[in-house]
Amino acid sequence: MPILKLGILWVSFYILSGVCEVVADEKIVKLIVQISDSYKILLAILFSVSSMFIIGVTLVLKITNSSLMYR
C-alpha cells in the first residue's frame, strides 16, 4: 500500500509540474520537479527495502524448515 501511495504522489507531482509550466514561474516548476524527484527516490528506497525484507523472510523460512527435516 505505501508503494502505491508514493507512486501516485510521484506521478501527480510530475503531472502538476507539467501543468504549472504554462502559467507559473520557472522557479516554482523546478521546485515541483525536485519534489517529484524526491518522491521517486523514496519510492525506489521503499521498493528495495521491501524486496530485501521478502528475501530475508524467505531465507529464514527456508533455513528453519531444512533444520526440522533432519530431526
MOPAC internal coordinates of N, CA, C and O (Angstrom, degrees):
PM7 1SCF
backbone

  N    0.0000 0     0.00 0     0.00 0    0    0    0
  C    1.4426 1     0.00 0     0.00 0    1    0    0
  C    1.5403 1   112.35 1     0.00 0    2    1    0
  O    1.2310 1   118.94 1   134.88 1    3    2    1
  N    1.3359 1   119.62 1   -45.12 1    3    2    1
  C    1.4705 1   118.26 1   178.01 1    5    3    2
  C    1.5262 1   113.07 1   -63.99 1    6    5    3
  O    1.2310 1   120.27 1   148.58 1    7    6    5
  N    1.3291 1   117.09 1   -31.42 1    7    6    5
  C    1.4656 1   119.64 1   178.13 1    9    7    6
  C    1.5259 1   109.64 1   -64.99 1   10    9    7
  O    1.2310 1   120.61 1   137.84 1   11   10    9
  N    1.3049 1   116.44 1   -42.16 1   11   10    9
  C    1.4635 1   120.96 1   178.66 1   13   11   10
  C    1.5313 1   110.93 1   -65.11 1   14   13   11
  O    1.2310 1   120.67 1   138.93 1   15   14   13
  N    1.3380 1   116.32 1   -41.07 1   15   14   13
  C    1.4667 1   120.48 1  -179.87 1   17   15   14
  C    1.5357 1   110.97 1   -64.31 1   18   17   15
  O    1.2310 1   120.24 1   135.03 1   19   18   17
  N    1.3268 1   117.15 1   -44.97 1   19   18   17
  C    1.4644 1   120.06 1   178.25 1   21   19   18
  C    1.5269 1   111.32 1   -65.56 1   22   21   19
  O    1.2310 1   120.31 1   143.53 1   23   22   21
  N    1.3197 1   117.00 1   -36.47 1   23   22   21
  C    1.4621 1   120.22 1   177.38 1   25   23   22
  C    1.5217 1   111.99 1   -63.53 1   26   25   23
  O    1.2310 1   120.71 1   138.09 1   27   26   25
  N    1.3233 1   116.24 1   -41.91 1   27   26   25
  C    1.4629 1   120.18 1   178.53 1   29   27   26
  C    1.5259 1   110.95 1   -66.39 1   30   29   27
  O    1.2310 1   120.29 1   138.67 1   31   30   29
  N    1.3375 1   117.05 1   -41.33 1   31   30   29
  C    1.4637 1   120.10 1   177.77 1   33   31   30
  C    1.5222 1   111.41 1   -63.79 1   34   33   31
  O    1.2310 1   120.47 1   139.33 1   35   34   33
  N    1.3306 1   116.71 1   -40.67 1   35   34   33
  C    1.4727 1   120.77 1   179.64 1   37   35   34
  C    1.5245 1   110.81 1   -61.40 1   38   37   35
  O    1.2310 1   120.87 1   132.29 1   39   38   37
  N    1.3288 1   115.93 1   -47.71 1   39   38   37
  C    1.4677 1   120.16 1  -179.00 1   41   39   38
  C    1.5300 1   110.86 1   -66.87 1   42   41   39
  O    1.2310 1   120.36 1   140.77 1   43   42   41
  N    1.3304 1   116.91 1   -39.23 1   43   42   41
  C    1.4664 1   118.55 1  -178.42 1   45   43   42
  C    1.5326 1   111.73 1   -67.17 1   46   45   43
  O    1.2310 1   119.86 1   141.07 1   47   46   45
  N    1.3377 1   117.88 1   -38.93 1   47   46   45
  C    1.4609 1   119.33 1   176.72 1   49   47   46
  C    1.5235 1   110.99 1   -68.75 1   50   49   47
  O    1.2310 1   120.04 1   145.88 1   51   50   49
  N    1.3195 1   117.52 1   -34.12 1   51   50   49
  C    1.4629 1   120.37 1   178.28 1   53   51   50
  C    1.5340 1   110.39 1   -66.51 1   54   53   51
  O    1.2310 1   120.47 1   138.21 1   55   54   53
  N    1.3153 1   116.71 1   -41.79 1   55   54   53
  C    1.4651 1   120.84 1   177.84 1   57   55   54
  C    1.5307 1   110.16 1   -68.32 1   58   57   55
  O    1.2310 1   120.47 1   140.51 1   59   58   57
  N    1.3371 1   116.72 1   -39.49 1   59   58   57
  C    1.4566 1   120.80 1   178.16 1   61   59   58
  C    1.5270 1   111.76 1   -61.40 1   62   61   59
  O    1.2310 1   120.42 1   141.89 1   63   62   61
  N    1.3248 1   116.80 1   -38.11 1   63   62   61
  C    1.4683 1   118.85 1   177.65 1   65   63   62
  C    1.5178 1   111.13 1   -66.45 1   66   65   63
  O    1.2310 1   119.98 1   145.12 1   67   66   65
  N    1.3131 1   117.65 1   -34.88 1   67   66   65
  C    1.4645 1   120.39 1   176.94 1   69   67   66
  C    1.5162 1   112.51 1   -67.84 1   70   69   67
  O    1.2310 1   120.78 1   141.83 1   71   70   69
  N    1.3264 1   116.11 1   -38.17 1   71   70   69
  C    1.4611 1   120.36 1   179.34 1   73   71   70
  C    1.5312 1   110.47 1   -71.78 1   74   73   71
  O    1.2310 1   120.46 1   138.97 1   75   74   73
  N    1.3297 1   116.72 1   -41.03 1   75   74   73
  C    1.4700 1   120.71 1  -178.04 1   77   75   74
  C    1.5271 1   112.66 1   -72.98 1   78   77   75
  O    1.2310 1   120.08 1   163.48 1   79   78   77
  N    1.3015 1   117.45 1   -16.52 1   79   78   77
  C    1.4656 1   120.44 1  -178.97 1   81   79   78
  C    1.5288 1   111.42 1   -62.19 1   82   81   79
  O    1.2310 1   120.60 1   150.30 1   83   82   81
  N    1.3046 1   116.45 1   -29.70 1   83   82   81
  C    1.4534 1   120.81 1  -177.48 1   85   83   82
  C    1.5246 1   111.47 1   -74.81 1   86   85   83
  O    1.2310 1   120.19 1   139.97 1   87   86   85
  N    1.3264 1   117.24 1   -40.03 1   87   86   85
  C    1.4615 1   120.01 1  -171.71 1   89   87   86
  C    1.5227 1   114.75 1  -109.31 1   90   89   87
  O    1.2310 1   119.38 1   158.29 1   91   90   89
  N    1.3201 1   118.79 1   -21.71 1   91   90   89
  C    1.4659 1   120.73 1  -172.58 1   93   91   90
  C    1.5228 1   111.45 1   -98.51 1   94   93   91
  O    1.2310 1   121.92 1    -8.50 1   95   94   93
  N    1.3138 1   113.93 1   171.50 1   95   94   93
  C    1.4532 1   122.03 1   177.85 1   97   95   94
  C    1.5274 1   110.06 1   -71.89 1   98   97   95
  O    1.2310 1   120.62 1   -23.63 1   99   98   97
  N    1.3230 1   116.43 1   156.37 1   99   98   97
  C    1.4649 1   121.62 1  -176.91 1  101   99   98
  C    1.5303 1   111.76 1   -64.07 1  102  101   99
  O    1.2310 1   120.46 1   147.36 1  103  102  101
  N    1.3356 1   116.72 1   -32.64 1  103  102  101
  C    1.4661 1   120.31 1  -179.76 1  105  103  102
  C    1.5275 1   111.35 1   -67.03 1  106  105  103
  O    1.2310 1   120.58 1   141.44 1  107  106  105
  N    1.3102 1   116.50 1   -38.56 1  107  106  105
  C    1.4605 1   120.66 1   179.34 1  109  107  106
  C    1.5254 1   110.24 1   -67.62 1  110  109  107
  O    1.2310 1   120.52 1   140.05 1  111  110  109
  N    1.3046 1   116.61 1   -39.95 1  111  110  109
  C    1.4689 1   120.72 1   178.56 1  113  111  110
  C    1.5230 1   110.13 1   -64.59 1  114  113  111
  O    1.2310 1   120.06 1   138.32 1  115  114  113
  N    1.3169 1   117.49 1   -41.68 1  115  114  113
  C    1.4675 1   120.51 1   177.68 1  117  115  114
  C    1.5227 1   111.24 1   -63.24 1  118  117  115
  O    1.2310 1   120.38 1   142.14 1  119  118  117
  N    1.3296 1   116.87 1   -37.86 1  119  118  117
  C    1.4593 1   121.18 1   177.87 1  121  119  118
  C    1.5234 1   111.13 1   -63.18 1  122  121  119
  O    1.2310 1   120.30 1   135.40 1  123  122  121
  N    1.3196 1   117.03 1   -44.60 1  123  122  121
  C    1.4629 1   120.63 1  -179.84 1  125  123  122
  C    1.5253 1   110.52 1   -66.83 1  126  125  123
  O    1.2310 1   119.95 1   142.66 1  127  126  125
  N    1.3252 1   117.70 1   -37.34 1  127  126  125
  C    1.4690 1   120.73 1   176.95 1  129  127  126
  C    1.5266 1   110.23 1   -64.95 1  130  129  127
  O    1.2310 1   119.98 1   140.56 1  131  130  129
  N    1.3308 1   117.64 1   -39.44 1  131  130  129
  C    1.4614 1   120.39 1   178.05 1  133  131  130
  C    1.5247 1   111.65 1   -67.10 1  134  133  131
  O    1.2310 1   120.13 1   143.23 1  135  134  133
  N    1.3204 1   117.37 1   -36.77 1  135  134  133
  C    1.4623 1   120.59 1   174.78 1  137  135  134
  C    1.5201 1   109.83 1   -63.25 1  138  137  135
  O    1.2310 1   120.39 1   137.76 1  139  138  137
  N    1.3258 1   116.86 1   -42.24 1  139  138  137
  C    1.4588 1   121.30 1   177.44 1  141  139  138
  C    1.5240 1   111.49 1   -62.40 1  142  141  139
  O    1.2310 1   120.41 1   139.64 1  143  142  141
  N    1.3242 1   116.82 1   -40.36 1  143  142  141
  C    1.4644 1   119.84 1   177.79 1  145  143  142
  C    1.5278 1   111.83 1   -65.83 1  146  145  143
  O    1.2310 1   120.21 1   143.65 1  147  146  145
  N    1.3313 1   117.20 1   -36.35 1  147  146  145
  C    1.4641 1   119.05 1   178.44 1  149  147  146
  C    1.5269 1   110.92 1   -68.00 1  150  149  147
  O    1.2310 1   119.91 1   143.88 1  151  150  149
  N    1.3298 1   117.77 1   -36.12 1  151  150  149
  C    1.4601 1   120.10 1   174.31 1  153  151  150
  C    1.5263 1   110.87 1   -65.51 1  154  153  151
  O    1.2310 1   120.23 1   144.65 1  155  154  153
  N    1.3162 1   117.17 1   -35.35 1  155  154  153
  C    1.4696 1   120.32 1   177.81 1  157  155  154
  C    1.5228 1   110.59 1   -64.82 1  158  157  155
  O    1.2310 1   120.42 1   139.13 1  159  158  157
  N    1.3299 1   116.79 1   -40.87 1  159  158  157
  C    1.4648 1   120.46 1   178.38 1  161  159  158
  C    1.5290 1   110.30 1   -66.32 1  162  161  159
  O    1.2310 1   120.31 1   137.39 1  163  162  161
  N    1.3439 1   117.01 1   -42.61 1  163  162  161
  C    1.4569 1   119.94 1   177.18 1  165  163  162
  C    1.5256 1   111.75 1   -61.79 1  166  165  163
  O    1.2310 1   120.53 1   141.76 1  167  166  165
  N    1.3189 1   116.60 1   -38.24 1  167  166  165
  C    1.4544 1   120.87 1   177.88 1  169  167  166
  C    1.5238 1   111.30 1   -64.07 1  170  169  167
  O    1.2310 1   120.31 1   138.29 1  171  170  169
  N    1.3245 1   117.01 1   -41.71 1  171  170  169
  C    1.4633 1   120.56 1   178.39 1  173  171  170
  C    1.5235 1   111.21 1   -65.90 1  174  173  171
  O    1.2310 1   120.20 1   139.28 1  175  174  173
  N    1.3382 1   117.22 1   -40.72 1  175  174  173
  C    1.4607 1   120.55 1   178.29 1  177  175  174
  C    1.5214 1   110.88 1   -64.28 1  178  177  175
  O    1.2310 1   120.17 1   134.77 1  179  178  177
  N    1.3177 1   117.28 1   -45.23 1  179  178  177
  C    1.4562 1   121.03 1  -179.69 1  181  179  178
  C    1.5199 1   111.45 1   -64.13 1  182  181  179
  O    1.2310 1   120.22 1   139.84 1  183  182  181
  N    1.3147 1   117.18 1   -40.16 1  183  182  181
  C    1.4638 1   120.65 1   178.97 1  185  183  182
  C    1.5243 1   111.17 1   -65.57 1  186  185  183
  O    1.2310 1   119.97 1   137.88 1  187  186  185
  N    1.3294 1   117.66 1   -42.12 1  187  186  185
  C    1.4662 1   119.80 1  -179.09 1  189  187  186
  C    1.5280 1   111.41 1   -69.46 1  190  189  187
  O    1.2310 1   119.81 1   140.51 1  191  190  189
  N    1.3322 1   117.96 1   -39.49 1  191  190  189
  C    1.4630 1   120.43 1   177.82 1  193  191  190
  C    1.5212 1   110.68 1   -66.49 1  194  193  191
  O    1.2310 1   120.06 1   141.41 1  195  194  193
  N    1.3212 1   117.49 1   -38.59 1  195  194  193
  C    1.4591 1   120.62 1   178.30 1  197  195  194
  C    1.5268 1   111.36 1   -64.91 1  198  197  195
  O    1.2310 1   120.46 1   137.91 1  199  198  197
  N    1.3145 1   116.73 1   -42.09 1  199  198  197
  C    1.4637 1   119.00 1   178.89 1  201  199  198
  C    1.5258 1   111.19 1   -67.70 1  202  201  199
  O    1.2310 1   119.78 1   142.21 1  203  202  201
  N    1.3458 1   118.03 1   -37.79 1  203  202  201
  C    1.4671 1   119.92 1   176.16 1  205  203  202
  C    1.5245 1   111.22 1   -65.51 1  206  205  203
  O    1.2310 1   119.68 1   144.03 1  207  206  205
  N    1.3285 1   118.21 1   -35.97 1  207  206  205
  C    1.4584 1   121.44 1   177.11 1  209  207  206
  C    1.5254 1   110.92 1   -64.45 1  210  209  207
  O    1.2310 1   120.51 1   135.72 1  211  210  209
  N    1.3248 1   116.63 1   -44.28 1  211  210  209
  C    1.4677 1   120.13 1   179.11 1  213  211  210
  C    1.5213 1   110.75 1   -63.38 1  214  213  211
  O    1.2310 1   120.24 1   138.17 1  215  214  213
  N    1.3239 1   117.14 1   -41.83 1  215  214  213
  C    1.4638 1   120.49 1   177.84 1  217  215  214
  C    1.5280 1   110.75 1   -64.40 1  218  217  215
  O    1.2310 1   120.08 1   139.01 1  219  218  217
  N    1.3317 1   117.45 1   -40.99 1  219  218  217
  C    1.4588 1   121.05 1   178.92 1  221  219  218
  C    1.5141 1   112.50 1   -63.82 1  222  221  219
  O    1.2310 1   120.20 1   135.73 1  223  222  221
  N    1.3245 1   117.22 1   -44.27 1  223  222  221
  C    1.4633 1   120.63 1   178.38 1  225  223  222
  C    1.5224 1   110.30 1   -64.49 1  226  225  223
  O    1.2310 1   120.46 1   140.37 1  227  226  225
  N    1.3139 1   116.73 1   -39.63 1  227  226  225
  C    1.4665 1   120.35 1   177.98 1  229  227  226
  C    1.5224 1   111.48 1   -63.01 1  230  229  227
  O    1.2310 1   120.41 1   138.46 1  231  230  229
  N    1.3255 1   116.83 1   -41.54 1  231  230  229
  C    1.4654 1   119.92 1   178.33 1  233  231  230
  C    1.5172 1   111.93 1   -65.11 1  234  233  231
  O    1.2310 1   120.28 1   138.55 1  235  234  233
  N    1.3262 1   117.06 1   -41.45 1  235  234  233
  C    1.4633 1   119.87 1   178.65 1  237  235  234
  C    1.5114 1   111.02 1   -63.91 1  238  237  235
  O    1.2310 1   120.03 1   137.45 1  239  238  237
  N    1.3253 1   117.55 1   -42.55 1  239  238  237
  C    1.4650 1   120.48 1   177.54 1  241  239  238
  C    1.5185 1   111.45 1   -64.17 1  242  241  239
  O    1.2310 1   120.58 1   140.94 1  243  242  241
  N    1.3037 1   116.49 1   -39.06 1  243  242  241
  C    1.4701 1   120.29 1   179.34 1  245  243  242
  C    1.5290 1   110.59 1   -65.73 1  246  245  243
  O    1.2310 1   119.94 1   137.95 1  247  246  245
  N    1.3229 1   117.72 1   -42.05 1  247  246  245
  C    1.4581 1   121.46 1  -178.93 1  249  247  246
  C    1.5233 1   110.72 1   -67.20 1  250  249  247
  O    1.2310 1   119.74 1   136.47 1  251  250  249
  N    1.3243 1   118.10 1   -43.53 1  251  250  249
  C    1.4484 1   119.76 1  -177.87 1  253  251  250
  C    1.5192 1   111.68 1   -70.03 1  254  253  251
  O    1.2310 1   118.74 1   143.97 1  255  254  253
  N    1.2900 1   120.02 1   -36.03 1  255  254  253
  C    1.4625 1   121.19 1   178.14 1  257  255  254
  C    1.5105 1   111.87 1   -68.79 1  258  257  255
  O    1.2310 1   119.60 1   144.52 1  259  258  257
  N    1.3198 1   118.37 1   -35.48 1  259  258  257
  C    1.4558 1   119.15 1   179.71 1  261  259  258
  C    1.5245 1   111.36 1   -71.78 1  262  261  259
  O    1.2310 1   120.09 1   149.41 1  263  262  261
  N    1.3363 1   117.43 1   -30.59 1  263  262  261
  C    1.4728 1   118.39 1   177.51 1  265  263  262
  C    1.5205 1   111.13 1   -72.64 1  266  265  263
  O    1.2310 1   119.72 1   150.68 1  267  266  265
  N    1.3163 1   118.13 1   -29.32 1  267  266  265
  C    1.4626 1   119.90 1   177.82 1  269  267  266
  C    1.5111 1   111.74 1   -74.44 1  270  269  267
  O    1.2310 1   119.48 1   156.93 1  271  270  269
  N    1.3114 1   118.60 1   -23.07 1  271  270  269
  C    1.4648 1   121.05 1   179.76 1  273  271  270
  C    1.5154 1   111.65 1   -69.81 1  274  273  271
  O    1.2310 1   119.15 1   151.16 1  275  274  273
  N    1.3193 1   119.23 1   -28.84 1  275  274  273
  C    1.4631 1   122.05 1  -174.83 1  277  275  274
  C    1.5199 1   112.34 1   -85.94 1  278  277  275
  O    1.2310 1   118.48 1  -177.48 1  279  278  277
  N    1.2965 1   120.51 1     2.52 1  279  278  277
  C    1.4701 1   122.30 1   178.39 1  281  279  278
  C    1.4785 1   112.30 1   -76.13 1  282  281  279
  O    1.2310 1   120.10 1   180.00 1  283  282  281

